[in-house]
Amino acid sequence: MVFESIDVLDKPVPVQSVNTQWLYETGVSLDILRLDELDPEISGNKWFKLKHNFIEAQRGGRSTILSFGGAWSNHIHALAATGQRFGMPTIGIIRGEPGESLSATLTDAVNWGMQLHYLSRSDYRRKNEVVFLHHLLHQLGLPAQEVHVVPEGGSNSLGVQGCCEILAAGGASLGSYDEIWLACGTGATLSGVALAASKDMPETRVTGVAVLKGGDFLRNDIDKHTIQSLDNWRLLTDYHHGGYARITKELLAFIKSFESETAIPLDPVYTGKVMFAIWYSLTENLKQGLPCRGKRLLMIHTGGLQGRRGIKI
């Protein structure tokens, strides 16, 4: 298979209008780009992060793709599915010790042919060190020249290149917006969307919601990814609800209410926090008498729903 021709997009990604009581009260219109409906296995923004990595692996004559993640990683799940779909062996380097049984995420990955290798949390923190990575490949018996290594979350320049294609995936149904909102874990998706918006929607502001505690460092990563001083984006760091994969009762209550009202599923790690941030900022603006009526917002649903299997909602 020639990877330049691979794709899972056979039609535009749905763009769904949302109606809630709080949107009505604030006078704001909200659409959701449903990347979660992109593919039943390679869901959300992960396909865009992986696509060009697979193409580059083939161009470079690499026989295997290796990457990193936790037991419920959306990235690991999508990587295994993509490798199985397009015939490229994959290796998942998993944070932590193996449990008595595999998570549902890792069960899927193994069923799709991914080879798993576990690292202690202390070793896992060294995953970006060149010397340690060479040692790891040697330990696995893998010649470095045969392995294409993708950073955790797919956050490299190739991942950003793919994320530049996210807005175009909405097709003709994607209109013009005052603001685009999305979850931010590593900065790659925000970088790609901000780059694309700067060309195609120059008046649109892109807002990333950091889903991990202490996410201010992501601003430097985003600047590196974009290789220029874009001024069309901002990063909000106060909606992490305690940290990465941490959940509050307030967040869960909001997700349940939103899903009951709209029938659109959210995950509490990424998309739930973004939607909560939209709701909270709009209602606070309303309380303070700040203008928001008539605004048009787009929220990018980046998937992550498979990870809900590991969280009681």
C-alpha positions as CSV (number, residue, x, y, z in Angstrom):
1,M,0.0,0.0,0.0
2,V,1.3,3.5,-0.9
3,F,0.7,5.5,2.3
4,E,0.5,8.8,0.4
5,S,-3.0,7.6,-0.6
6,I,-4.2,6.5,2.9
7,D,-7.1,8.2,4.4
8,V,-10.2,7.5,6.6
9,L,-12.1,10.5,5.3
10,D,-14.7,9.4,2.7
11,K,-17.0,12.4,3.5
12,P,-16.9,15.6,5.4
13,V,-16.9,15.4,9.2
14,P,-20.3,16.4,10.6
15,V,-20.8,19.9,12.0
16,Q,-23.6,19.9,14.5
17,S,-25.4,22.9,15.9
18,V,-26.0,22.8,19.7
19,N,-28.9,24.2,21.6
20,T,-28.8,24.5,25.3
21,Q,-30.5,26.7,27.9
22,W,-27.3,28.5,28.7
23,L,-26.5,29.2,25.1
24,Y,-30.0,30.6,24.6
25,E,-29.5,32.9,27.7
26,T,-26.2,34.2,26.5
27,G,-27.3,34.6,22.9
28,V,-24.3,32.6,21.5
29,S,-24.5,30.1,18.7
30,L,-22.3,27.0,19.0
31,D,-21.4,24.4,16.5
32,I,-19.4,21.2,17.1
33,L,-17.0,19.7,14.6
34,R,-17.6,16.0,15.4
35,L,-14.2,14.4,14.9
36,D,-15.4,11.7,17.2
37,E,-17.6,10.5,14.3
38,L,-14.6,10.4,11.9
39,D,-14.0,6.7,12.3
40,P,-15.2,4.0,14.7
41,E,-11.6,3.0,15.6
42,I,-9.3,5.9,14.6
43,S,-11.3,8.6,16.2
44,G,-10.9,12.3,16.8
45,N,-7.8,14.3,16.2
46,K,-5.5,11.2,16.5
47,W,-5.9,10.4,12.8
48,F,-4.6,13.8,11.8
49,K,-1.6,13.4,14.1
50,L,-0.8,10.0,12.8
51,K,-1.4,10.3,9.0
52,H,1.8,12.0,8.0
53,N,3.8,10.0,10.5
54,F,2.8,6.8,8.7
55,I,3.6,8.4,5.3
56,E,7.0,9.5,6.6
57,A,7.7,6.1,8.0
58,Q,7.1,4.5,4.6
59,R,9.1,7.1,2.8
60,G,12.0,6.4,5.1
61,G,11.8,2.7,4.6
62,R,10.9,2.1,8.3
63,S,9.2,-1.2,9.1
64,T,7.7,-0.4,12.5
65,I,6.2,2.6,14.3
66,L,6.8,3.0,18.0
67,S,5.2,5.4,20.4
68,F,4.3,6.0,24.1
69,G,1.2,6.2,26.3
70,G,-0.7,5.1,29.3
71,A,-3.1,2.2,29.8
72,W,-6.0,4.3,28.6
73,S,-4.2,6.3,26.0
74,N,-6.3,7.5,23.0
75,H,-3.0,7.8,21.1
76,I,-1.9,4.2,21.6
77,H,-5.4,3.0,20.8
78,A,-5.5,5.0,17.5
79,L,-1.9,4.0,16.6
80,A,-2.7,0.3,17.0
81,A,-5.9,0.7,14.9
82,T,-4.1,2.6,12.2
83,G,-1.2,0.1,12.0
84,Q,-3.7,-2.8,11.7
85,R,-5.7,-0.9,9.1
86,F,-2.8,-0.1,6.8
87,G,-0.4,-2.9,7.5
88,M,2.3,-1.3,9.5
89,P,3.5,-3.1,12.7
90,T,3.3,-1.0,15.9
91,I,4.9,-1.0,19.3
92,G,3.4,0.7,22.3
93,I,5.7,1.7,25.2
94,I,3.3,1.8,28.1
95,R,3.8,3.8,31.3
96,G,3.9,1.8,34.5
97,E,3.9,-1.9,35.4
98,P,1.6,-4.4,33.8
99,G,-1.5,-5.1,35.8
100,E,-3.3,-8.4,36.4
101,S,-5.3,-7.7,33.3
102,L,-5.1,-5.4,30.3
103,S,-7.2,-2.2,30.2
104,A,-9.9,-2.2,27.5
105,T,-7.7,0.2,25.5
106,L,-4.7,-2.1,25.6
107,T,-6.9,-5.2,24.9
108,D,-8.0,-3.5,21.7
109,A,-4.4,-2.6,20.8
110,V,-3.1,-6.2,21.3
111,N,-6.0,-7.5,19.3
112,W,-4.9,-5.2,16.5
113,G,-1.4,-6.6,16.6
114,M,0.4,-4.0,18.7
115,Q,3.4,-5.3,20.7
116,L,3.4,-3.8,24.2
117,H,6.4,-3.0,26.3
118,Y,6.2,-1.6,29.8
119,L,8.4,1.0,31.4
120,S,8.6,2.0,35.0
121,R,7.4,5.6,35.7
122,S,10.9,6.7,36.4
123,D,12.2,5.3,33.1
124,Y,9.1,6.6,31.2
125,R,10.1,10.1,32.2
126,R,13.3,9.6,30.2
127,K,11.5,8.7,27.0
128,N,12.6,11.8,25.1
129,E,16.3,11.4,25.9
130,V,18.2,10.3,22.8
131,V,20.6,8.0,24.7
132,F,17.7,6.3,26.6
133,L,15.7,5.8,23.4
134,H,18.7,4.1,21.7
135,H,19.1,1.9,24.8
136,L,15.4,1.0,24.6
137,L,15.5,0.1,20.9
138,H,18.6,-2.0,21.6
139,Q,16.8,-3.8,24.5
140,L,13.9,-4.5,22.1
141,G,16.2,-5.8,19.5
142,L,15.2,-3.2,17.0
143,P,17.7,-1.5,14.6
144,A,17.1,2.3,15.0
145,Q,17.0,2.7,11.2
146,E,14.0,0.5,10.9
147,V,11.8,2.2,13.5
148,H,9.8,5.4,13.2
149,V,9.4,6.9,16.6
150,V,6.4,9.1,17.3
151,P,6.4,11.2,20.5
152,E,3.7,10.7,23.1
153,G,0.4,12.0,21.8
154,G,1.7,12.3,18.3
155,S,3.0,15.7,19.0
156,N,5.8,16.3,16.4
157,S,6.0,18.5,13.3
158,L,4.3,15.8,11.3
159,G,1.4,15.7,13.8
160,V,1.0,19.4,13.5
161,Q,1.0,19.2,9.7
162,G,-1.9,16.8,9.9
163,C,-3.7,19.0,12.4
164,C,-3.6,21.8,9.9
165,E,-6.1,19.7,7.9
166,I,-8.7,19.5,10.7
167,L,-10.8,22.5,9.8
168,A,-10.9,21.5,6.1
169,A,-12.3,18.1,7.2
170,G,-15.6,20.0,8.0
171,G,-16.1,20.7,4.3
172,A,-18.5,23.3,3.0
173,S,-20.7,23.1,6.1
174,L,-18.0,24.8,8.2
175,G,-18.9,28.4,8.4
176,S,-17.1,31.5,9.7
177,Y,-16.6,31.8,13.5
178,D,-15.6,34.3,16.0
179,E,-13.9,31.7,18.2
180,I,-12.7,28.1,17.9
181,W,-12.3,26.1,21.1
182,L,-10.5,22.8,21.6
183,A,-8.7,20.7,24.3
184,C,-5.0,21.1,24.7
185,G,-2.8,18.3,26.0
186,T,0.5,18.8,24.1
187,G,-0.2,21.8,21.9
188,A,0.0,20.1,18.6
189,T,-3.7,20.2,17.7
190,L,-3.9,23.9,18.8
191,S,-0.8,24.7,16.7
192,G,-2.2,23.1,13.6
193,V,-5.7,24.6,13.9
194,A,-4.2,28.1,14.7
195,L,-1.9,27.8,11.6
196,A,-4.9,26.9,9.3
197,A,-7.2,29.5,10.8
198,S,-4.6,32.2,10.3
199,K,-4.8,31.6,6.6
200,D,-8.4,30.7,6.1
201,M,-10.2,32.5,9.0
202,P,-7.9,35.5,9.8
203,E,-10.5,37.1,12.0
204,T,-11.1,34.0,14.1
205,R,-9.5,33.4,17.5
206,V,-8.5,29.9,18.6
207,T,-8.8,29.1,22.3
208,G,-7.1,26.0,23.8
209,V,-8.1,24.7,27.2
210,A,-5.2,23.0,28.9
211,V,-6.3,19.7,30.4
212,L,-3.3,19.3,32.7
213,K,-2.2,21.2,35.7
214,G,0.5,23.8,35.2
215,G,-0.1,24.0,31.5
216,D,1.6,27.3,31.0
217,F,4.7,25.6,29.6
218,L,2.6,24.6,26.5
219,R,2.8,28.2,25.2
220,N,6.5,27.7,24.4
221,D,5.7,24.4,22.7
222,I,3.0,26.0,20.6
223,D,5.4,28.8,19.6
224,K,7.9,26.1,18.5
225,H,5.3,24.2,16.6
226,T,4.0,27.2,14.7
227,I,7.6,28.6,14.0
228,Q,6.1,32.1,14.0
229,S,4.6,34.5,16.4
230,L,0.9,33.9,15.7
231,D,-1.4,36.2,17.7
232,N,-4.7,34.4,16.8
233,W,-4.6,31.9,19.7
234,R,-4.8,31.9,23.5
235,L,-4.4,29.2,26.1
236,L,-6.6,28.9,29.2
237,T,-5.0,27.0,32.1
238,D,-7.6,27.2,34.9
239,Y,-10.0,24.5,33.7
240,H,-7.9,21.3,34.4
241,H,-10.1,20.3,37.4
242,G,-7.2,19.1,39.4
243,G,-4.8,17.9,36.6
244,Y,-4.6,15.4,33.7
245,A,-7.3,12.8,33.9
246,R,-8.5,14.3,37.2
247,I,-12.2,14.8,37.6
248,T,-14.4,16.9,39.9
249,K,-18.0,16.4,40.8
250,E,-18.8,19.7,39.2
251,L,-17.3,18.6,35.9
252,L,-19.2,15.2,35.9
253,A,-22.4,17.0,36.8
254,F,-21.9,19.4,33.9
255,I,-21.1,16.5,31.4
256,K,-24.2,14.6,32.4
257,S,-26.4,17.7,32.1
258,F,-24.9,18.6,28.7
259,E,-25.3,15.0,27.4
260,S,-28.9,14.9,28.6
261,E,-29.7,18.1,26.8
262,T,-27.9,17.5,23.6
263,A,-27.2,13.7,23.3
264,I,-23.6,14.5,22.4
265,P,-21.1,12.4,24.4
266,L,-18.2,14.1,26.0
267,D,-15.2,12.6,27.8
268,P,-14.0,14.0,31.2
269,V,-10.3,14.1,30.2
270,Y,-10.5,16.4,27.2
271,T,-13.8,17.5,25.6
272,G,-15.8,17.7,28.8
273,K,-13.3,20.2,30.2
274,V,-13.5,22.3,27.0
275,M,-17.2,22.4,27.0
276,F,-17.2,23.3,30.7
277,A,-14.8,26.2,30.0
278,I,-17.1,27.5,27.3
279,W,-20.1,27.3,29.6
280,Y,-18.3,28.9,32.5
281,S,-16.8,31.8,30.5
282,L,-20.0,32.6,28.8
283,T,-22.1,32.6,32.0
284,E,-19.5,34.7,33.8
285,N,-19.5,37.2,30.9
286,L,-23.3,37.3,31.2
287,K,-23.1,38.0,35.0
288,Q,-20.6,40.7,34.5
289,G,-22.5,42.3,31.6
290,L,-19.8,41.7,29.1
291,P,-20.9,41.5,25.5
292,C,-21.2,38.0,24.0
293,R,-24.6,38.0,22.3
294,G,-24.4,37.2,18.6
295,K,-21.0,35.4,18.8
296,R,-20.5,32.3,16.7
297,L,-18.4,29.6,18.3
298,L,-17.0,26.3,17.0
299,M,-15.9,23.6,19.4
300,I,-13.7,20.8,18.0
301,H,-14.7,17.5,19.4
302,T,-11.3,15.7,19.5
303,G,-12.7,12.2,20.3
304,G,-11.3,10.4,23.3
305,L,-14.5,8.6,24.0
306,Q,-12.9,5.1,24.1
307,G,-11.1,6.3,27.2
308,R,-14.4,6.7,29.0
309,R,-14.4,2.9,29.6
310,G,-11.8,3.5,32.3
311,I,-13.8,6.2,34.1
312,K,-17.0,5.9,36.0
313,I,-19.4,8.6,34.9
